[in-house]
Amino acid sequence: MKTLVVIAHPSIESSIINKKWLEELRKHPEEITIHEIYKEYPDEKIDIQREQELIEAHDNLILQFPVYWFNCPPFLKKWLDEVLADGWAYGKGGDKLKDKKISLAVSAGIKSEDYSSTGRYNYTLSEVLRPFEVTILYTHADYRPFYAFYGAEHSPLDQEVELSAQEYIHFINSL
């Protein structure tokens, strides 16, 4: 089972969490294909056919990104809009994602307790990410629970970051 990880981070070099996850992913080239879309398409002109073929060549798909304003980075939204096209991902003849396992791996700047009905933002991270779940289900793919790191903006300890990278690999292997 080969997994494609689409990484959507506009400045991964300055990231703590996503950069560490990327380093860990690189240790598993037999099982994981890394695809950094901001680096692949610095002009944001997407080769849609290439992206679709890349997805089709893998059993699982993970979208990895930092949560920006309770959403994904803008280029990932554009990527989703263009790559998950009518006739390919949904609609007449659009069955290329049917039963494919798809998940999210996100880094959230705020703490987990802030993502609750009684927390600072009134919603869980699951609720914030619901549009991704609905999109994936709309394509008849197999939506899997997401993986998250909370509190990234609060200077996490090195051992927390390292543990999250190890847990992320375990998460991918359990898809």
C-alpha positions in Angstrom: 0.0 0.0 0.0 1.7 3.2 -1.2 0.6 6.5 0.2 0.8 9.9 -1.5 1.3 12.8 0.9 0.4 16.1 -0.7 2.1 18.8 1.4 0.7 22.3 1.2 2.8 24.6 3.2 3.9 27.9 1.7 7.0 28.3 3.9 7.9 24.8 5.1 11.5 25.9 5.7 10.3 28.0 8.6 7.8 25.5 9.9 8.5 23.5 13.1 5.9 20.7 12.8 5.4 20.3 9.1 9.1 20.4 8.5 9.8 17.7 11.0 7.0 15.6 9.6 8.5 16.0 6.1 11.9 14.9 7.4 10.3 11.8 8.9 8.3 11.0 5.7 11.6 11.1 3.7 12.8 8.1 5.7 10.1 5.9 4.2 10.4 6.3 0.4 9.2 2.7 -0.3 5.8 3.4 1.3 5.4 7.1 1.0 5.5 9.5 -1.9 6.0 13.1 -0.9 4.5 15.8 -3.1 5.2 19.4 -2.1 2.8 21.4 -4.2 4.1 24.9 -3.3 7.6 23.8 -4.5 6.2 21.9 -7.5 4.2 24.8 -8.7 5.8 28.1 -7.5 3.7 29.9 -10.2 0.5 28.0 -9.0 -0.2 26.7 -12.5 -1.2 23.1 -11.8 -0.6 20.3 -14.3 -4.0 18.7 -13.6 -3.5 15.6 -15.6 -0.1 14.9 -13.8 -1.7 15.4 -10.4 -4.6 13.1 -11.2 -2.2 10.4 -12.5 -0.1 10.8 -9.3 -3.2 10.3 -7.2 -4.4 7.3 -9.3 -0.9 5.6 -8.8 -1.4 5.5 -5.0 -3.6 3.5 -2.7 -4.0 6.3 -0.1 -3.9 10.1 -0.1 -3.1 12.4 2.7 -3.4 16.2 2.6 -0.9 17.7 5.0 -1.1 21.4 5.8 -1.1 23.9 8.6 -4.6 25.2 9.6 -4.8 28.8 8.3 -7.7 30.9 9.5 -9.6 27.7 10.3 -9.0 26.4 6.8 -6.2 25.2 4.5 -3.6 27.4 2.8 -5.1 29.0 -0.4 -3.1 27.1 -2.9 -4.3 23.8 -1.5 -7.9 25.0 -2.0 -7.0 25.9 -5.6 -5.4 22.4 -6.0 -8.6 20.7 -4.7 -10.8 22.8 -7.0 -8.8 22.0 -10.1 -7.6 18.5 -9.5 -10.8 17.0 -8.1 -12.6 17.7 -11.4 -16.0 16.9 -12.6 -15.8 13.7 -14.7 -12.7 12.6 -12.8 -13.4 12.8 -9.1 -17.2 13.1 -9.3 -20.1 13.4 -11.7 -20.6 11.3 -14.8 -17.6 9.0 -15.1 -16.0 10.6 -12.1 -15.0 7.6 -10.0 -11.2 7.8 -9.7 -11.3 8.4 -6.0 -14.0 5.8 -5.3 -13.0 3.8 -2.2 -9.5 5.4 -2.0 -8.5 6.1 1.6 -8.1 9.8 2.1 -7.1 11.6 5.3 -5.7 14.9 6.5 -2.6 15.6 8.6 -2.8 19.1 10.1 -0.8 21.3 12.4 -3.0 23.7 14.4 -1.4 26.7 16.0 -3.8 26.8 18.9 -4.2 24.3 21.7 -6.6 21.4 21.6 -8.7 22.8 24.5 -9.4 25.9 22.4 -11.0 23.6 19.8 -14.1 22.6 21.7 -17.7 23.7 22.2 -16.6 25.4 25.4 -13.2 26.6 24.2 -12.0 29.8 22.8 -13.3 29.2 19.3 -16.5 27.2 20.1 -15.8 24.4 17.6 -13.8 21.2 17.5 -11.1 20.8 14.9 -13.2 18.0 13.5 -16.0 20.5 12.9 -13.6 23.1 11.4 -12.3 20.4 9.0 -15.8 19.2 8.1 -15.7 20.7 4.6 -12.8 18.4 3.7 -14.7 15.4 5.0 -17.8 16.3 3.0 -15.7 16.9 -0.1 -14.0 13.5 0.2 -17.3 11.8 0.9 -18.8 13.5 -2.1 -16.2 11.8 -4.3 -17.1 8.4 -2.8 -13.7 8.1 -1.3 -13.1 6.5 2.1 -12.6 9.4 4.5 -10.4 8.4 7.4 -9.9 10.3 10.7 -7.3 13.1 10.6 -4.0 13.4 12.4 -3.3 16.6 14.2 -0.7 18.4 16.2 -2.1 21.1 18.4 -0.3 24.2 19.9 2.3 24.7 17.2 2.4 28.4 17.8 3.2 27.8 21.5 6.9 26.7 21.0 6.4 23.0 21.4 9.2 21.0 23.0 11.5 19.2 20.7 10.5 15.8 22.2 6.8 16.7 21.5 7.6 17.4 17.9 9.7 14.3 17.5 7.0 12.2 19.1 4.4 13.7 16.7 6.6 12.7 13.7 6.8 9.1 14.9 3.1 9.0 15.6 2.4 10.5 12.1 4.2 7.6 10.5 2.3 5.1 12.6 -0.9 6.9 11.6 0.0 6.6 7.9 0.8 2.9 8.3 -2.5 2.2 10.0 -4.6 3.6 7.1 
